[in-house]
Amino acid sequence: MEPAQCPFINGRNVIDYTFRALPYMNDPTIPMGEAGKMVSRDNPGGTALEGTVIRWFFDSEPRGARIYWRVVSNVPQEVKNTNETYLMTTPYEETRGFNILGLTYENSRDVTIEVKVSKQGYEDQVKRFNVRQAIDQQEISSFFELVPKTGNYPPQYQQPQPYYGQPYYQPQGQYY
């Protein structure tokens, strides 16, 4: 509002400080009426969120690593954290819906999916994915470059070991 348009009472500007929802405050990516609907066991398939299909794709080098996933929530009173669940070995590709109990479009920004990849002889790797981003992109995918555990490097990456035996050249006789 322009200063000239502000009403005056007793020589002072009177500004209306009542706040109202502006058009940009409504999220256009949420289907109408679905913002507060919660995923539950009582009404399976009752939300558009459960009908959302997400592509899951994970690969690793070397292949054959085990993939686990779990839900990590910043709002545990609404969405519970879960234990790790085994998916399969890499490469892994599947399309599946979100049926995380207690999840809504509104609290999906506060929920994370944690994917862990492990293989014997290699360090475990963990990556986290925001559920709201996964819903918007309709995909959770990543590539894991596995790192060998210390002292377990393949021969092409091993450092040469110092030589502590006899020297290559051993002088003969006395030198003055």
CORTAMO-V850481 format. One record per run of one state. SS is the DSSP state (A for helix, B for strand, O for the rest). FROM is the first residue (numbers start at 1). TO is the last residue. If there is no record, write none. Layout:
{{SS/FROM/TO} {SS/FROM/TO}}
This chain:
{{O/1/2} {A/3/5} {O/6/6} {B/7/9} {O/10/11} {B/12/14} {O/15/22} {A/23/25} {O/26/47} {A/48/51} {O/52/52} {B/53/61} {O/62/65} {B/66/73} {O/74/84} {B/85/89} {O/90/91} {B/92/97} {O/98/107} {A/108/110} {B/111/118} {O/119/121} {B/122/122} {O/123/124} {B/125/130} {A/131/137} {O/138/138} {B/139/145} {O/146/147} {B/148/148} {O/149/154} {A/155/157} {O/158/176}}
